[in-house]
Amino acid sequence: MAKKLNGTVAFVTGASSGIGAAMARDFARRGADVVLAARRWERLEALALEIRAQGRRALVVQCDVTADGDLESAVAEALDKLGRIDWVVANAGFGVAGWFHRRELADYRRQFETNVFGVIRTAFATREALEASGGCFAIMGSVMSHVSLPGTSPYAMSKHAVRALAASLRNEWRPRGVSVTLLAPGFVDSEIRQVGNDGQRNPDAGDTVPRWLRMRTNTAARKMVSAVVRRKREVVITFHGKVGVFLAQHTPGLLDFLVRVFGVKSSGAKKPD
């Protein structure tokens, strides 16, 4: 049975779609009020109406994790209107893909600005509220926090970076009563593969990952929310993700061989010329 979260508040970045929206729904299903933070106001409002219909409070805050000051303003509004923050999910992110020799330094900067510095901004903005509540800070990593595929170096680097951040914060914040959870999903139904290297979504883009390999968004979200409220150190989502992480930790040579054989196809990138 899901742990009841009545009286607590969850703050989710990137809450307008995909895993972020699904996690916000699951927090509300468990009894928490939610703060929905993202750039797309209309989508946030629609999700808020859905959550309020279930009897929970939902606060919409338009927020860009790459903009200095946005998260501090969002947290101040959340504390003013909801009184506390217990669960933070630093979820906002996207993926830059492509072969290294075709990338530019700006691609890596743009990737890190959202996926790494956006998480750091979220941590700075929420740390005092989490200390006050004895809450949990969850970072959206990836199986690529452990495994790097050809043609994915900007994204994989960003996810390795936030895994390192989670490990450091976990031990720094434990004496302050705050737990840190790293969320590491594999392939999940999401809009992330419709978002280009410029960070803009193309709704007509197809998903390069076969349907049989993708976990349903709501299923993944339930597993991740459960890990957060249970204050787990890390949770790897999807069977293939667990296999990949196991190989990376215990048989890296075998993993390298498999990546050489299958990695180009599974990364979704075209072969380099």
FITI-298471 format. One record per residue (C-alpha): x negated, y, z negated; residue number from 0. Coordinates in Angstrom, 3 decimals, padded with zeros to 6 digits. Example, Ala and Ser with C-alpha at 12.3 -4.5 7.8 and 13.67 -1.06 7.14 Angstrom:
<pts>
<pt><u>-012.300</u><v>-004.500</v><w>-007.800</w><i>0</i></pt>
<pt><u>-013.670</u><v>-001.060</v><w>-007.140</w><i>1</i></pt>
</pts>
This chain:
<pts>
<pt><u>000.000</u><v>000.000</v><w>000.000</w><i>0</i></pt>
<pt><u>-001.291</u><v>003.450</v><w>000.934</w><i>1</i></pt>
<pt><u>-002.445</u><v>005.583</v><w>-001.964</w><i>2</i></pt>
<pt><u>000.000</u><v>008.403</v><w>-002.664</w><i>3</i></pt>
<pt><u>-001.519</u><v>011.836</v><w>-002.274</w><i>4</i></pt>
<pt><u>001.308</u><v>013.973</v><w>-003.652</w><i>5</i></pt>
<pt><u>000.057</u><v>017.297</v><w>-004.957</w><i>6</i></pt>
<pt><u>-003.106</u><v>017.276</v><w>-002.836</w><i>7</i></pt>
<pt><u>-004.031</u><v>019.252</v><w>000.280</w><i>8</i></pt>
<pt><u>-005.893</u><v>018.059</v><w>003.387</w><i>9</i></pt>
<pt><u>-007.767</u><v>020.492</v><w>005.643</w><i>10</i></pt>
<pt><u>-008.356</u><v>019.137</v><w>009.166</w><i>11</i></pt>
<pt><u>-010.308</u><v>020.867</v><w>011.931</w><i>12</i></pt>
<pt><u>-009.607</u><v>019.972</v><w>015.539</w><i>13</i></pt>
<pt><u>-006.062</u><v>019.123</v><w>014.431</w><i>14</i></pt>
<pt><u>-004.311</u><v>020.038</v><w>017.668</w><i>15</i></pt>
<pt><u>-004.708</u><v>016.641</v><w>019.340</w><i>16</i></pt>
<pt><u>-006.107</u><v>013.134</v><w>019.207</w><i>17</i></pt>
<pt><u>-007.681</u><v>011.780</v><w>016.047</w><i>18</i></pt>
<pt><u>-007.396</u><v>015.107</v><w>014.205</w><i>19</i></pt>
<pt><u>-003.638</u><v>015.359</v><w>014.746</w><i>20</i></pt>
<pt><u>-003.143</u><v>011.689</v><w>013.879</w><i>21</i></pt>
<pt><u>-005.135</u><v>012.019</v><w>010.647</w><i>22</i></pt>
<pt><u>-003.090</u><v>015.077</v><w>009.665</w><i>23</i></pt>
<pt><u>000.098</u><v>013.061</v><w>010.214</w><i>24</i></pt>
<pt><u>-001.243</u><v>010.220</v><w>008.085</w><i>25</i></pt>
<pt><u>-002.271</u><v>012.521</v><w>005.240</w><i>26</i></pt>
<pt><u>001.273</u><v>013.921</v><w>005.287</w><i>27</i></pt>
<pt><u>002.768</u><v>010.426</v><w>005.401</w><i>28</i></pt>
<pt><u>000.870</u><v>009.660</v><w>002.215</w><i>29</i></pt>
<pt><u>002.279</u><v>012.761</v><w>000.519</w><i>30</i></pt>
<pt><u>-000.385</u><v>015.421</v><w>001.065</w><i>31</i></pt>
<pt><u>000.243</u><v>018.923</v><w>002.336</w><i>32</i></pt>
<pt><u>-001.931</u><v>019.781</v><w>005.326</w><i>33</i></pt>
<pt><u>-003.866</u><v>022.686</v><w>006.788</w><i>34</i></pt>
<pt><u>-004.005</u><v>022.402</v><w>010.573</w><i>35</i></pt>
<pt><u>-007.020</u><v>024.221</v><w>012.004</w><i>36</i></pt>
<pt><u>-007.833</u><v>024.441</v><w>015.718</w><i>37</i></pt>
<pt><u>-007.854</u><v>026.842</v><w>018.666</w><i>38</i></pt>
<pt><u>-004.589</u><v>025.782</v><w>020.362</w><i>39</i></pt>
<pt><u>-001.874</u><v>027.557</v><w>018.384</w><i>40</i></pt>
<pt><u>001.125</u><v>026.122</v><w>020.247</w><i>41</i></pt>
<pt><u>000.060</u><v>022.542</v><w>019.654</w><i>42</i></pt>
<pt><u>-000.601</u><v>023.232</v><w>015.987</w><i>43</i></pt>
<pt><u>002.850</u><v>024.756</v><w>015.572</w><i>44</i></pt>
<pt><u>004.507</u><v>021.721</v><w>017.161</w><i>45</i></pt>
<pt><u>002.603</u><v>019.387</v><w>014.835</w><i>46</i></pt>
<pt><u>003.457</u><v>021.561</v><w>011.827</w><i>47</i></pt>
<pt><u>007.171</u><v>021.359</v><w>012.638</w><i>48</i></pt>
<pt><u>006.891</u><v>017.579</v><w>012.817</w><i>49</i></pt>
<pt><u>005.149</u><v>017.388</v><w>009.422</w><i>50</i></pt>
<pt><u>007.529</u><v>019.839</v><w>007.749</w><i>51</i></pt>
<pt><u>010.441</u><v>017.692</v><w>008.925</w><i>52</i></pt>
<pt><u>008.970</u><v>014.952</v><w>006.722</w><i>53</i></pt>
<pt><u>009.169</u><v>017.213</v><w>003.685</w><i>54</i></pt>
<pt><u>005.508</u><v>018.209</v><w>003.493</w><i>55</i></pt>
<pt><u>004.008</u><v>021.679</v><w>003.744</w><i>56</i></pt>
<pt><u>001.934</u><v>022.390</v><w>006.848</w><i>57</i></pt>
<pt><u>-000.112</u><v>025.566</v><w>007.268</w><i>58</i></pt>
<pt><u>-001.265</u><v>026.526</v><w>010.762</w><i>59</i></pt>
<pt><u>-004.537</u><v>028.461</v><w>011.016</w><i>60</i></pt>
<pt><u>-005.968</u><v>029.330</v><w>014.416</w><i>61</i></pt>
<pt><u>-009.662</u><v>028.653</v><w>014.030</w><i>62</i></pt>
<pt><u>-012.729</u><v>028.203</v><w>016.218</w><i>63</i></pt>
<pt><u>-015.496</u><v>026.273</v><w>014.430</w><i>64</i></pt>
<pt><u>-018.107</u><v>027.970</v><w>016.647</w><i>65</i></pt>
<pt><u>-017.081</u><v>031.452</v><w>015.465</w><i>66</i></pt>
<pt><u>-018.746</u><v>032.788</v><w>012.325</w><i>67</i></pt>
<pt><u>-016.146</u><v>033.754</v><w>009.730</w><i>68</i></pt>
<pt><u>-013.198</u><v>031.830</v><w>011.192</w><i>69</i></pt>
<pt><u>-013.470</u><v>028.952</v><w>008.735</w><i>70</i></pt>
<pt><u>-013.926</u><v>031.205</v><w>005.720</w><i>71</i></pt>
<pt><u>-010.746</u><v>033.058</v><w>006.700</w><i>72</i></pt>
<pt><u>-008.892</u><v>029.763</v><w>007.210</w><i>73</i></pt>
<pt><u>-009.979</u><v>028.450</v><w>003.810</w><i>74</i></pt>
<pt><u>-009.017</u><v>031.709</v><w>002.081</w><i>75</i></pt>
<pt><u>-005.545</u><v>031.534</v><w>003.624</w><i>76</i></pt>
<pt><u>-005.184</u><v>027.867</v><w>002.662</w><i>77</i></pt>
<pt><u>-006.109</u><v>028.547</v><w>-000.956</w><i>78</i></pt>
<pt><u>-003.813</u><v>031.562</v><w>-001.085</w><i>79</i></pt>
<pt><u>-000.783</u><v>029.686</v><w>000.277</w><i>80</i></pt>
<pt><u>-001.363</u><v>026.098</v><w>-000.860</w><i>81</i></pt>
<pt><u>-003.530</u><v>026.620</v><w>-003.930</w><i>82</i></pt>
<pt><u>-006.216</u><v>023.975</v><w>-003.410</w><i>83</i></pt>
<pt><u>-008.106</u><v>021.788</v><w>-000.944</w><i>84</i></pt>
<pt><u>-008.802</u><v>018.146</v><w>-001.782</w><i>85</i></pt>
<pt><u>-009.644</u><v>016.479</v><w>001.530</w><i>86</i></pt>
<pt><u>-011.604</u><v>018.074</v><w>004.352</w><i>87</i></pt>
<pt><u>-012.029</u><v>016.407</v><w>007.740</w><i>88</i></pt>
<pt><u>-014.653</u><v>018.124</v><w>009.915</w><i>89</i></pt>
<pt><u>-013.264</u><v>016.635</v><w>013.103</w><i>90</i></pt>
<pt><u>-013.549</u><v>019.332</v><w>015.796</w><i>91</i></pt>
<pt><u>-015.866</u><v>018.262</v><w>018.596</w><i>92</i></pt>
<pt><u>-016.331</u><v>017.287</v><w>022.233</w><i>93</i></pt>
<pt><u>-018.869</u><v>015.430</v><w>024.351</w><i>94</i></pt>
<pt><u>-021.476</u><v>016.665</v><w>026.827</w><i>95</i></pt>
<pt><u>-022.533</u><v>013.853</v><w>029.160</w><i>96</i></pt>
<pt><u>-024.913</u><v>013.404</v><w>032.058</w><i>97</i></pt>
<pt><u>-028.471</u><v>012.416</v><w>032.811</w><i>98</i></pt>
<pt><u>-031.197</u><v>014.377</v><w>031.062</w><i>99</i></pt>
<pt><u>-032.874</u><v>015.546</v><w>034.272</w><i>100</i></pt>
<pt><u>-029.584</u><v>017.119</v><w>035.348</w><i>101</i></pt>
<pt><u>-028.892</u><v>018.858</v><w>032.048</w><i>102</i></pt>
<pt><u>-030.056</u><v>022.281</v><w>030.894</w><i>103</i></pt>
<pt><u>-031.012</u><v>023.580</v><w>027.486</w><i>104</i></pt>
<pt><u>-027.693</u><v>025.446</v><w>027.366</w><i>105</i></pt>
<pt><u>-025.836</u><v>022.106</v><w>027.500</w><i>106</i></pt>
<pt><u>-027.532</u><v>020.966</v><w>024.298</w><i>107</i></pt>
<pt><u>-026.967</u><v>024.296</v><w>022.583</w><i>108</i></pt>
<pt><u>-023.271</u><v>024.228</v><w>023.470</w><i>109</i></pt>
<pt><u>-022.965</u><v>020.649</v><w>022.219</w><i>110</i></pt>
<pt><u>-024.675</u><v>021.358</v><w>018.905</w><i>111</i></pt>
<pt><u>-022.781</u><v>024.614</v><w>018.360</w><i>112</i></pt>
<pt><u>-019.511</u><v>022.686</v><w>018.062</w><i>113</i></pt>
<pt><u>-020.456</u><v>019.193</v><w>016.918</w><i>114</i></pt>
<pt><u>-023.216</u><v>020.106</v><w>014.449</w><i>115</i></pt>
<pt><u>-023.016</u><v>023.763</v><w>013.491</w><i>116</i></pt>
<pt><u>-019.209</u><v>023.541</v><w>013.468</w><i>117</i></pt>
<pt><u>-019.499</u><v>020.821</v><w>010.810</w><i>118</i></pt>
<pt><u>-022.037</u><v>022.877</v><w>008.865</w><i>119</i></pt>
<pt><u>-019.761</u><v>025.928</v><w>008.988</w><i>120</i></pt>
<pt><u>-016.898</u><v>023.756</v><w>007.697</w><i>121</i></pt>
<pt><u>-019.070</u><v>022.480</v><w>004.845</w><i>122</i></pt>
<pt><u>-020.169</u><v>025.977</v><w>003.829</w><i>123</i></pt>
<pt><u>-016.590</u><v>027.289</v><w>003.948</w><i>124</i></pt>
<pt><u>-014.984</u><v>024.475</v><w>001.921</w><i>125</i></pt>
<pt><u>-017.648</u><v>023.440</v><w>-000.594</w><i>126</i></pt>
<pt><u>-016.449</u><v>025.627</v><w>-003.479</w><i>127</i></pt>
<pt><u>-012.834</u><v>024.520</v><w>-003.026</w><i>128</i></pt>
<pt><u>-013.931</u><v>020.888</v><w>-002.979</w><i>129</i></pt>
<pt><u>-016.002</u><v>021.344</v><w>-006.130</w><i>130</i></pt>
<pt><u>-012.949</u><v>022.836</v><w>-007.838</w><i>131</i></pt>
<pt><u>-010.760</u><v>019.867</v><w>-006.870</w><i>132</i></pt>
<pt><u>-013.364</u><v>017.102</v><w>-007.023</w><i>133</i></pt>
<pt><u>-012.504</u><v>016.372</v><w>-003.418</w><i>134</i></pt>
<pt><u>-013.981</u><v>014.576</v><w>-000.411</w><i>135</i></pt>
<pt><u>-015.709</u><v>015.981</v><w>002.665</w><i>136</i></pt>
<pt><u>-015.338</u><v>013.743</v><w>005.730</w><i>137</i></pt>
<pt><u>-017.519</u><v>014.178</v><w>008.806</w><i>138</i></pt>
<pt><u>-016.429</u><v>012.867</v><w>012.196</w><i>139</i></pt>
<pt><u>-019.416</u><v>010.946</v><w>013.427</w><i>140</i></pt>
<pt><u>-019.287</u><v>008.160</v><w>015.973</w><i>141</i></pt>
<pt><u>-020.665</u><v>004.733</v><w>016.747</w><i>142</i></pt>
<pt><u>-023.126</u><v>006.926</v><w>018.669</w><i>143</i></pt>
<pt><u>-024.365</u><v>008.120</v><w>015.284</w><i>144</i></pt>
<pt><u>-026.202</u><v>004.770</v><w>015.449</w><i>145</i></pt>
<pt><u>-026.270</u><v>003.802</v><w>019.139</w><i>146</i></pt>
<pt><u>-027.389</u><v>005.980</v><w>022.053</w><i>147</i></pt>
<pt><u>-026.388</u><v>005.147</v><w>025.613</w><i>148</i></pt>
<pt><u>-027.951</u><v>006.388</v><w>028.866</w><i>149</i></pt>
<pt><u>-026.413</u><v>009.627</v><w>030.082</w><i>150</i></pt>
<pt><u>-025.109</u><v>010.658</v><w>026.655</w><i>151</i></pt>
<pt><u>-028.116</u><v>012.280</v><w>024.968</w><i>152</i></pt>
<pt><u>-026.454</u><v>015.618</v><w>023.997</w><i>153</i></pt>
<pt><u>-023.470</u><v>013.894</v><w>022.374</w><i>154</i></pt>
<pt><u>-025.484</u><v>011.072</v><w>020.790</w><i>155</i></pt>
<pt><u>-027.993</u><v>013.540</v><w>019.362</w><i>156</i></pt>
<pt><u>-025.202</u><v>015.599</v><w>017.816</w><i>157</i></pt>
<pt><u>-023.673</u><v>012.528</v><w>016.185</w><i>158</i></pt>
<pt><u>-027.035</u><v>011.313</v><w>014.880</w><i>159</i></pt>
<pt><u>-027.474</u><v>014.786</v><w>013.385</w><i>160</i></pt>
<pt><u>-024.191</u><v>014.781</v><w>011.469</w><i>161</i></pt>
<pt><u>-024.933</u><v>011.288</v><w>010.177</w><i>162</i></pt>
<pt><u>-028.151</u><v>012.708</v><w>008.668</w><i>163</i></pt>
<pt><u>-026.182</u><v>015.640</v><w>007.265</w><i>164</i></pt>
<pt><u>-023.695</u><v>013.267</v><w>005.638</w><i>165</i></pt>
<pt><u>-026.507</u><v>011.292</v><w>004.003</w><i>166</i></pt>
<pt><u>-028.066</u><v>014.438</v><w>002.547</w><i>167</i></pt>
<pt><u>-024.813</u><v>016.027</v><w>001.377</w><i>168</i></pt>
<pt><u>-023.636</u><v>012.768</v><w>-000.187</w><i>169</i></pt>
<pt><u>-026.458</u><v>012.838</v><w>-002.709</w><i>170</i></pt>
<pt><u>-026.501</u><v>016.607</v><w>-003.148</w><i>171</i></pt>
<pt><u>-022.777</u><v>016.894</v><w>-003.808</w><i>172</i></pt>
<pt><u>-022.205</u><v>013.763</v><w>-005.911</w><i>173</i></pt>
<pt><u>-023.345</u><v>015.526</v><w>-009.147</w><i>174</i></pt>
<pt><u>-020.848</u><v>018.273</v><w>-008.296</w><i>175</i></pt>
<pt><u>-017.999</u><v>015.769</v><w>-008.127</w><i>176</i></pt>
<pt><u>-017.621</u><v>015.852</v><w>-004.337</w><i>177</i></pt>
<pt><u>-017.818</u><v>012.690</v><w>-002.229</w><i>178</i></pt>
<pt><u>-018.869</u><v>012.550</v><w>001.431</w><i>179</i></pt>
<pt><u>-017.553</u><v>010.068</v><w>003.992</w><i>180</i></pt>
<pt><u>-018.950</u><v>009.527</v><w>007.485</w><i>181</i></pt>
<pt><u>-016.310</u><v>008.424</v><w>009.997</w><i>182</i></pt>
<pt><u>-017.772</u><v>006.448</v><w>012.896</w><i>183</i></pt>
<pt><u>-015.149</u><v>005.479</v><w>015.489</w><i>184</i></pt>
<pt><u>-015.870</u><v>003.601</v><w>018.668</w><i>185</i></pt>
<pt><u>-013.591</u><v>004.000</v><w>021.669</w><i>186</i></pt>
<pt><u>-010.222</u><v>005.401</v><w>020.547</w><i>187</i></pt>
<pt><u>-007.341</u><v>006.829</v><w>022.588</w><i>188</i></pt>
<pt><u>-008.169</u><v>010.525</v><w>022.631</w><i>189</i></pt>
<pt><u>-008.442</u><v>013.577</v><w>024.860</w><i>190</i></pt>
<pt><u>-012.203</u><v>013.756</v><w>024.335</w><i>191</i></pt>
<pt><u>-012.925</u><v>012.043</v><w>027.661</w><i>192</i></pt>
<pt><u>-010.752</u><v>014.653</v><w>029.414</w><i>193</i></pt>
<pt><u>-012.950</u><v>017.465</v><w>028.112</w><i>194</i></pt>
<pt><u>-015.754</u><v>018.535</v><w>030.405</w><i>195</i></pt>
<pt><u>-019.284</u><v>019.607</v><w>029.559</w><i>196</i></pt>
<pt><u>-018.031</u><v>023.195</v><w>029.287</w><i>197</i></pt>
<pt><u>-015.711</u><v>022.218</v><w>026.434</w><i>198</i></pt>
<pt><u>-012.560</u><v>022.761</v><w>028.505</w><i>199</i></pt>
<pt><u>-009.910</u><v>020.051</v><w>028.900</w><i>200</i></pt>
<pt><u>-008.877</u><v>018.734</v><w>032.292</w><i>201</i></pt>
<pt><u>-005.493</u><v>017.023</v><w>031.774</w><i>202</i></pt>
<pt><u>-005.765</u><v>015.311</v><w>035.168</w><i>203</i></pt>
<pt><u>-009.017</u><v>013.542</v><w>034.306</w><i>204</i></pt>
<pt><u>-008.661</u><v>009.796</v><w>033.911</w><i>205</i></pt>
<pt><u>-010.050</u><v>007.808</v><w>031.002</w><i>206</i></pt>
<pt><u>-013.231</u><v>005.991</v><w>032.015</w><i>207</i></pt>
<pt><u>-012.908</u><v>003.494</v><w>029.140</w><i>208</i></pt>
<pt><u>-010.709</u><v>000.430</v><w>029.855</w><i>209</i></pt>
<pt><u>-007.448</u><v>000.338</v><w>027.901</w><i>210</i></pt>
<pt><u>-008.256</u><v>-003.041</v><w>026.319</w><i>211</i></pt>
<pt><u>-011.373</u><v>-001.506</v><w>024.744</w><i>212</i></pt>
<pt><u>-009.626</u><v>001.500</v><w>023.168</w><i>213</i></pt>
<pt><u>-008.014</u><v>001.428</v><w>019.729</w><i>214</i></pt>
<pt><u>-004.683</u><v>003.223</v><w>019.347</w><i>215</i></pt>
<pt><u>-005.095</u><v>006.678</v><w>017.856</w><i>216</i></pt>
<pt><u>-002.665</u><v>006.159</v><w>014.970</w><i>217</i></pt>
<pt><u>-004.311</u><v>002.877</v><w>014.002</w><i>218</i></pt>
<pt><u>-007.750</u><v>004.463</v><w>013.926</w><i>219</i></pt>
<pt><u>-006.443</u><v>007.468</v><w>011.985</w><i>220</i></pt>
<pt><u>-004.878</u><v>005.274</v><w>009.290</w><i>221</i></pt>
<pt><u>-008.162</u><v>003.435</v><w>008.801</w><i>222</i></pt>
<pt><u>-010.096</u><v>006.681</v><w>008.576</w><i>223</i></pt>
<pt><u>-007.718</u><v>008.386</v><w>006.145</w><i>224</i></pt>
<pt><u>-007.828</u><v>005.273</v><w>003.984</w><i>225</i></pt>
<pt><u>-011.636</u><v>005.459</v><w>003.932</w><i>226</i></pt>
<pt><u>-011.536</u><v>009.135</v><w>002.947</w><i>227</i></pt>
<pt><u>-009.096</u><v>008.733</v><w>000.067</w><i>228</i></pt>
<pt><u>-011.017</u><v>005.674</v><w>-001.143</w><i>229</i></pt>
<pt><u>-014.177</u><v>007.805</v><w>-000.952</w><i>230</i></pt>
<pt><u>-016.087</u><v>005.257</v><w>001.104</w><i>231</i></pt>
<pt><u>-019.625</u><v>006.084</v><w>002.142</w><i>232</i></pt>
<pt><u>-019.030</u><v>005.278</v><w>005.815</w><i>233</i></pt>
<pt><u>-016.446</u><v>003.482</v><w>007.919</w><i>234</i></pt>
<pt><u>-017.036</u><v>002.104</v><w>011.410</w><i>235</i></pt>
<pt><u>-013.848</u><v>001.819</v><w>013.448</w><i>236</i></pt>
<pt><u>-013.210</u><v>-000.768</v><w>016.224</w><i>237</i></pt>
<pt><u>-014.669</u><v>-004.250</v><w>016.550</w><i>238</i></pt>
<pt><u>-017.042</u><v>-003.325</v><w>019.367</w><i>239</i></pt>
<pt><u>-018.236</u><v>-000.394</v><w>017.280</w><i>240</i></pt>
<pt><u>-019.054</u><v>-002.650</v><w>014.351</w><i>241</i></pt>
<pt><u>-020.966</u><v>-004.984</v><w>016.659</w><i>242</i></pt>
<pt><u>-022.974</u><v>-002.093</v><w>018.091</w><i>243</i></pt>
<pt><u>-023.851</u><v>-000.691</v><w>014.663</w><i>244</i></pt>
<pt><u>-024.813</u><v>-004.164</v><w>013.387</w><i>245</i></pt>
<pt><u>-027.161</u><v>-004.674</v><w>016.331</w><i>246</i></pt>
<pt><u>-028.687</u><v>-001.213</v><w>015.869</w><i>247</i></pt>
<pt><u>-029.411</u><v>-001.940</v><w>012.208</w><i>248</i></pt>
<pt><u>-030.554</u><v>-005.560</v><w>012.439</w><i>249</i></pt>
<pt><u>-031.663</u><v>-006.394</v><w>015.997</w><i>250</i></pt>
<pt><u>-032.645</u><v>-003.139</v><w>017.723</w><i>251</i></pt>
<pt><u>-034.665</u><v>-004.992</v><w>020.367</w><i>252</i></pt>
<pt><u>-031.630</u><v>-006.980</v><w>021.430</w><i>253</i></pt>
<pt><u>-029.559</u><v>-003.801</v><w>021.461</w><i>254</i></pt>
<pt><u>-032.127</u><v>-002.107</v><w>023.729</w><i>255</i></pt>
<pt><u>-031.933</u><v>-005.054</v><w>026.113</w><i>256</i></pt>
<pt><u>-028.130</u><v>-004.942</v><w>026.204</w><i>257</i></pt>
<pt><u>-028.147</u><v>-001.185</v><w>026.753</w><i>258</i></pt>
<pt><u>-030.565</u><v>-001.590</v><w>029.673</w><i>259</i></pt>
<pt><u>-028.322</u><v>-004.218</v><w>031.209</w><i>260</i></pt>
<pt><u>-024.880</u><v>-002.790</v><w>030.432</w><i>261</i></pt>
<pt><u>-025.435</u><v>000.715</v><w>029.076</w><i>262</i></pt>
<pt><u>-025.208</u><v>002.665</v><w>032.333</w><i>263</i></pt>
<pt><u>-021.771</u><v>001.257</v><w>033.124</w><i>264</i></pt>
<pt><u>-020.427</u><v>001.595</v><w>029.564</w><i>265</i></pt>
<pt><u>-021.626</u><v>005.184</v><w>029.194</w><i>266</i></pt>
<pt><u>-019.323</u><v>006.334</v><w>031.982</w><i>267</i></pt>
<pt><u>-022.173</u><v>008.180</v><w>033.674</w><i>268</i></pt>
<pt><u>-023.236</u><v>007.672</v><w>037.280</w><i>269</i></pt>
<pt><u>-026.596</u><v>006.119</v><w>037.954</w><i>270</i></pt>
<pt><u>-029.363</u><v>008.706</v><w>038.232</w><i>271</i></pt>
<pt><u>-030.743</u><v>009.453</v><w>041.671</w><i>272</i></pt>
</pts>
